[in-house]
Amino acid sequence: MYIYRLVFLLVLAIYIFSPNILDWWTTPGNAWYSPFVIWAALIAVGFWLEWRRDPNEF
Amino acid sequence: MSFSAPGLLLASLLYLMLLFGIAWVTERGIIPRHWVRHPLVYTLSLGVYAGIWAVYAAVGLAAESGYGFLAYYLGISGAFLLAPVLLNPIMRIGRAYQLTSLADLFAYRYRSQWAGTLVTLCSGLAILSLLSMQIQAVSTSASILAPDTSPHLISIMFSLIVVLFAMLFGARRNQEMENHPGLVVAIAFDSLVKLVALLVIGGVVLFTVFGGMGGLETWLAGNTTPATSMSMSIDDGSWRALMLMSFAGALVLPHMYHMTFSENPSQKALAKASWGLPFYLLLLGIPVPLILWGGQELAVTTGPNFYTLGIAQALENPALTLFMYIAGLSAASGLMIVSTLALAGMVLNHVVLPLKTPKDQGDIYRWLQWVKRMLIAAIIFLALLFHETLGKNLDLSILGAISLAGTLQLLPGALGVIYWPEGNRRGLIAGLLTGLAIWLITLVLPFSHTANLLGWLNAPIVPDYGNWHIFTFVSLTANIIVFTLTSILSSSSNDETSAAQACSMGALSRPQRRELLASSSDDFERQLAEPLGRDVAKREITRALGQLKLPNVEYRPYQLRRLRDQIEINLSGLLGPSVARDMVKRHLGFKPMTRGSSAQDIRYVERALGDYQSQLTGLAGELDTLRRHYRQTLQNLPIPACSVGEDGEILMWNQAIAELTGITADEVVGARLMTLPDHWHHLLDDFNRGEDLHRYKHRLDLRGRPHWLNLHKAALSGPDHPDGGSVILVEDQTETRLLEDELMHSERLASVGRLAAGVAHEIGNPVTGISSLAQNLKLETDNPDILETASQIQQQTRRISAILQSLMNFARTGNHSRTNRYEPVSIRRCVEEASNLLSLSDKGMGIRYINDCPDTLQVLGDEQRLVQVFVNLLANARDASPDRGSIQVTGKQDGYSAIIEIIDQGSGIPEDQLDHVFEPFYTTKASNKGTGLGLSLVYSIIEEHYGNIQVESPASAQTGLGTCVRLKLPAYEPETDSVTTRPNERY
C-alpha cells in the first residue's frame, strides 16, 4: 500500500496546485496553444509508461 | 441563413438511422470482431463522456473563464492516466463478480441493498439534469437553425428516437456475449463525428476567418482585452470543483462506468485508453479557443454556447452548419443512450428486483429484458418532464454542474471500495445522505427555483451562479467526514469485512471452509429451481459447471463451494449482486457452524495465490517463493502423506500417496475421505477419527497383492495455527515385510542345518560301530545268509555315512579360513576327475561326458571341493539325461571371470521349480535316490569361492529340452610380465 499512499499524496498536491500550474501554462508571454503542448507532453509520458509496463503489473 | 423544420427533422432522422445501421451491422457480425474489440473503438466510445459539452458548452465556459474550460477535460484525463491504480482495480472486481454498475459495486462491497438503492437514486437524480442538458442543447440548436420549429416537438422526437435505440441495442441480454458491441461501435462513431466536426470548424476558423496562424497571432496581438485573449485569471474555486467532478466522473458517472468497465473488451484496451482518452479530449479541446475567437471576430449573435453553429451560419455555409448540428445531435444522443441504459440497469437491479423478484416459472431472461425496456422509456420520459418543467430555464453549464456535484457524492464510497477496507455500510449511507441533503438544499432546490432555504434563513452566502462550487465542496466535505466518523465508530459485519478484503487493492478474499447443505450439483439445481424455475436453474448450473470446467455432476465439497460462488457471480450479472446474494444465501445455504469459527479454505487461497504469482513482488514475492518451496517439499516427499481438515476434507495429497493409492490429487483434494475407494476410506477415516497416533503393519490387499502399511498422524493445530485437522503419513512396509519373511525362512533353514550337522555327528559313531560289528560278523561265520546280511548292513551303513557326510558338508558353510589354502585349480582337470568318478558308477553307463574346458582356464580354490561341485552337477545332469545322451561342459574366460556351463539334453526343470532348486532338502527325485542337499552344497561351495551359479531351463530354445547350469568364478591368471606392469604403464 506504500506506493499508493505516495501516488495519493502526489495527486493531491497536483490537484491543490493545479490553478497555479494552469496560470503558469497560460502566462501572457506564451503562445495560445502552449497549455495544449504541455498537456500533450503529459500524455506522451502516460503513453511511454503504458508502453513499457509489464502486463501483469498492477 | 435558416433551415426548414421538416428538413432539419429529416436530417436528424437520417443521422440517427445511420447510427441504427452501424449498430445493426455490428450486431449481425458483419464488421470483423477484432475491429469491434479494437482499443481504438473502445477509446472512442469513452468519448461519450464529453457529450454536448464538447460541442457547445465548452466554448461558453471558455468565454467566461478562459482556459478554465480545460478543467472538465483535465480532471478525467488525470483519472485515466492513473488507471493502473484507480480504474484497473475496479475493473478487476467488476469482472470477478459481474458488477455492471456503480450501484452493483457498492451493494457488493458494502453488503447492503440500501447502499445500491441509494446510489441508484443519487445517480438518477443527477442524471436527470444531465439528460435535460442534452435535450436542451439539441432543441436550442434546432431552434437556432430553424426558428419556426417548436422546441417541444424537437425534444419529444429526439427523446423518442433515443428510447428506441436504447431499447433495441442496449437492453438486449445475450448470455454468450456480455458486451453490447453494436452500442459500443455506434457510440464510437458518435465520438468520431464530434471530433471531426470540431477539428473542421477549428480549421475553418483558423484558415478562413484569420487566414492562418500568422493572422491569428496578429488578431490576438490587437485584441488584448481579457474577454478575447482568454487570459482572464481563472477562478480557483470553480476550477478545482470542476476538475474534481471531472476526475470523479471517470468512476461515478453511470455512463462512464458502463462504457469503461461493462463494455470493456480487454485489460489491454483500458491500458491503451489510459492515454488514448486524454489524447482524444486534447484534440476536442484545441479548437475551443479558435471557435471562441472566431465567434468574437465574426460577431456571432447566438451566444458563446452555440458559437459552433453561429460561426457556420455566419460563414453562409449550409453544409458546415448542418454538420455542426449533427455533431451536437450525435454528442447528445450518445450520452443520453448510454446514461439511460446504465441507469435502467441500476434501477432494475436495485429498485425493481428487490421489490419484486420474478417468481413465475416463465422465461426470466425475457422478463428482465422487458422490464429494462420499460425503465428506459420511463427514465427518458422523466428527463423530458424535468426538462420541460425546470431544465429549459437553466443555463447549460449550471445544469452540468448540478449533475456532476450530485454524482460527486459517490466518490468517497467508490474510493473506499479500493483503498479503505475499514469503511462500512453505516458510514457510507450516513455520508451519502448528508452529502445528498446538502446538495439538494444548496444546489438543486435554489437553482430550480423551488426553494432557497439559505435565502430564507438570510445565510451569509446564498447560492448563485458564481459560488456554486463552494456548496459542492461543503456537501462533499460533510459527506467524507460523516462517512469516516461513522465507519470508525460503528462495527462492520463479518460478511462486509470479507467483501472489503476481496475488494481492497491486491488483497485476496479468504473464504471460510464451511459445509454446504447440498451434497451435489443436482441438489443445487433442485434448490435453485424454487426461486428461478426448473429450466433457468438447470441452465444456470450447467453454465457455471462449464465455466469452471467441472463434470456434469459434481460432489466434491471444495468444487461445490466454487460452483456456488460462480452461480452467485452469474446471477449477479443477471439480477444484481444484492438479489443474487440473497437468493444464493437463502437457497444454497451452508450447514450451521458447529464451533465458534471454521477453518480457512486453504485450497481456495492457494489457488488464488497461484493466479497472483506474477504480480507478487518484494516481500510478498519472497513469501510466495517460500510457500512454493515448502509445498513442493511436501509434494515430492518420498513418503505418502496427506492432510485432512477437521471435517474430513482432504486438503493435501502428495505424489507418493498418489502413486501408492493410484488416485491423483486432482480427483480427491477438496473431497471428503468418505469419497475415497472403500478400502482406503475405511483405513484413513478410521485412523483419522481414532485416538491412536500410530498404527503399525496394517495389512491391506491392493491389486491382488498384500501390502503392509504403517500409519502415523499428527494434529495440524499449534500456537501459530488455530485451525484443526491432521496430517497423516502412510509408510509402505511391504518390501521390508517380505525381506523379514525371507530372513526368517533363512534363519529356520540355518537352524535345521545346524541341527542336522549335530545329529549327523552323533549318529556317525554308532553307525561306524554297526559297520565294524558287521565286518566282525563276516569274519565269524561262514553261513552265506549271515554273510549276505552283514554285507547288506555294511552297504546300508555306507549309505548312512554318505548321507551324514553330505549333511556335514552342507553345514560347514561360510568357513572363510579355508581360503588360505586355495591354490590354482584347472577346471578341465576337475571336470575330468568328476566324470571319471561318475563313470565308475553302474548308473548311466551310456552317457557321454564331453569336456570342452580349455587347459588354461584356472580358478583359485579347493580342488577337492570343486570336484565335489562337478560331481553333483554332472550326477544331476546324468540322472536327467536320456539313455545315450551326452553332457557337455564348456569353459571360457570372460574378462576376470571364468564361465563354466554344464549342458545336458534332459527334460529340463519346470519354471516353478527353478526358484527352489538350491534350497536344502528340495528334491524331485525319489526319496531313496536323493537327499535334496546336492545343489545346496554346490551353491555353498561356489559362494565360498566368491562365484555365483545360475540355472537356465530349457537350455535350447528350439527343442525346449535340456538344462544349462552356468558357474561364474573369479578366473586365476598366473603372474606374468604383463601383470607386473604398473597399471599406468599399460598403454
Interface residues (C-beta under 8 A of the other chain):
Chain A: M1 Y4 V7 F8 V11 I14 Y15 I16 S18 P19 L22 D23 W25 T26 P28 W32 Y33 P35 F36 W39 A40 L42 I43 G46 F47 E50 R53 P55 N56 E57 F58
Chain B: G66 Y67 G68 L70 L74 S77 G78 L81 L82 P84 V85 N88 P89 L216 L220 S229 M230 S231 S233 I234 D236 W239 R240 M243 L244 F247 Q267 K268 A271 K272 S274 W275 P278 F279 L282 G285 I286 P289 Y419 M505 G506 S614 Q615
